[in-house]
Amino acid sequence: MKRVTKEVVGDTNIEELRKHADQITIDRERSHPGLMVSKDRKIVRNAPEYKHTGEGVPYELCAFGAQRFTSGRHYWEVDLARENTPPKNYWLIGVEEHRYLRLKNRSALTPSNGYWFLCSDGSNGIYTNSDPPVTLSLTPRPEQLGVLLDYDHGQLSFYNVKERKHLLTMSSRFTGSVAPLFNPGVGDPSPLIILNCPKPVESAVESSEPLLSNSSEA
């Protein structure tokens, strides 16, 4: 992990991000057995029989995207609140590098092991798994999260879609194929939903520069 950049001042152009949208689905074969995945592989939540014995986010309760990336920019959005329900308190969203490590606890989910994520952990707040972790003061919690993977420039960025705000960017160096990472947590009435993110009519124009070149280091 090299650095985590601070929030960029001003509104984010969500339509520009959606030029890089991919249709993401969940890989059933790699999902934790304690998860329920919808038929279209877009909705995931903990199964009723899953027993969480600890507190906070159960780190092992992960699902992985069926799509893997080795170059380019890729964007997806996740819904974290259904109508007339508060935003989820527990979730973990990011990417993982193709290493097939067995997840047992938080200590295994590190950038050195191929995991980069933003986690909402109830009363523990919202934080990254960088070293040291970066904690965000977000009230209320995001209802819709956008994720941009810029593989070639080693950037993973998170956005509050409804508020059109950049939250933070994690910077590293990806060396293998990378897939989206999802964890719906337990104890929330709402599931975690991967949205069908339509691309704008205009085609995306790739640039040799990272999208967040104006960001400053934390």
Long-range contacts (C-beta under 8 A, 24 or more apart in sequence): 1-111, 1-112, 1-116, 1-130, 1-131, 1-170, 1-171, 1-172, 2-154, 2-171, 2-172, 2-173, 3-171, 3-217, 3-218, 4-128, 4-130, 4-134, 4-168, 4-169, 4-170, 4-171, 4-218, 5-168, 5-169, 5-171, 5-212, 5-215, 5-216, 5-217, 5-218, 6-168, 6-215, 6-216, 6-217, 6-218, 7-165, 7-166, 7-167, 7-168, 8-166, 8-212, 8-214, 8-215, 11-164, 11-165, 12-159, 12-164, 12-165, 12-166, 13-164, 14-146, 14-159, 14-161, 14-164, 15-200, 17-75, 17-146, 17-148, 17-159, 18-75, 18-197, 18-198, 18-199, 18-200, 19-75, 19-199, 19-200, 19-202, 19-203, 19-204, 19-205, 20-72, 20-73, 20-74, 20-75, 20-148, 20-204, 21-75, 21-76, 21-77, 21-197, 21-198, 21-199, 22-67, 22-74, 22-75, 22-76, 22-197, 23-67, 23-196, 23-197, 24-65, 24-66, 24-67, 24-76, 24-180, 24-194, 25-65, 25-66, 25-67, 25-194, 26-63, 26-64, 26-65, 26-66, 26-182, 26-194, 27-63, 27-64, 27-65, 27-66, 27-179, 30-63, 30-64, 31-62, 31-63, 31-64, 32-60, 32-61, 32-62, 32-63, 32-103, 34-58, 34-61, 35-61, 35-63, 35-184, 37-63, 41-66, 42-193, 42-194, 42-195, 42-196, 43-191, 43-192, 43-193, 43-194, 44-182, 44-184, 44-191, 44-192, 44-194, 45-184, 45-191, 45-192, 46-184, 46-185, 46-186, 50-186, 52-186, 52-187, 55-122, 56-90, 56-121, 56-122, 56-124, 57-90, 57-91, 57-92, 57-119, 57-120, 57-121, 57-122, 57-183, 57-185, 58-183, 58-185, 58-186, 59-92, 59-103, 59-105, 59-106, 59-108, 59-109, 59-183, 60-103, 60-104, 60-105, 61-183, 61-184, 61-185, 61-186, 62-92, 62-103, 62-181, 62-182, 62-183, 63-181, 63-182, 63-183, 63-184, 64-96, 64-179, 64-180, 64-181, 64-182, 65-179, 65-180, 65-181, 65-182, 66-179, 67-179, 67-180, 68-98, 68-177, 68-178, 68-179, 69-149, 69-151, 69-177, 69-178, 69-179, 70-151, 70-176, 70-177, 70-178, 71-151, 71-152, 72-151, 72-152, 72-206, 73-148, 73-149, 73-150, 73-151, 73-152, 73-204, 73-206, 73-211, 74-148, 74-149, 74-151, 75-146, 75-147, 75-148, 75-149, 75-197, 76-146, 76-147, 76-180, 76-194, 76-195, 76-197, 77-144, 77-145, 77-146, 77-147, 77-161, 77-194, 77-195, 77-197, 78-144, 78-145, 78-146, 78-147, 78-182, 78-192, 78-193, 78-194, 78-195, 79-143, 79-144, 79-192, 79-193, 79-194, 79-195, 80-120, 80-141, 80-142, 80-143, 80-144, 80-145, 80-190, 80-192, 80-193, 81-143, 81-144, 81-190, 82-189, 82-190, 82-191, 85-189, 85-190, 86-140, 87-140, 87-141, 87-142, 87-143, 87-190, 88-120, 88-141, 88-184, 88-185, 88-188, 88-190, 88-192, 89-120, 89-122, 89-141, 89-185, 89-187, 89-188, 90-120, 90-121, 90-122, 90-184, 90-185, 90-186, 90-187, 90-188, 91-119, 91-120, 91-182, 91-183, 91-184, 91-185, 91-188, 91-192, 92-117, 92-118, 92-119, 92-120, 92-181, 92-182, 92-183, 92-185, 93-117, 93-118, 93-119, 93-145, 93-147, 93-158, 93-180, 93-181, 93-182, 93-183, 93-192, 94-118, 94-129, 94-147, 94-156, 94-180, 94-181, 95-147, 95-149, 95-156, 95-178, 95-179, 95-180, 95-181, 96-178, 96-179, 96-181, 97-174, 97-175, 97-176, 97-177, 97-178, 98-176, 98-177, 98-178, 98-179, 99-176, 111-170, 111-172, 114-176, 115-181, 116-156, 116-170, 116-172, 117-181, 118-145, 118-158, 118-167, 118-168, 120-185, 122-187, 128-168, 128-170, 130-170, 134-168, 134-218, 136-167, 136-168, 138-167, 142-167, 144-195, 147-180, 148-211, 149-178, 150-210, 150-211, 151-178, 153-210, 155-210, 155-211, 155-212, 157-211, 157-212, 166-212, 169-212, 169-215
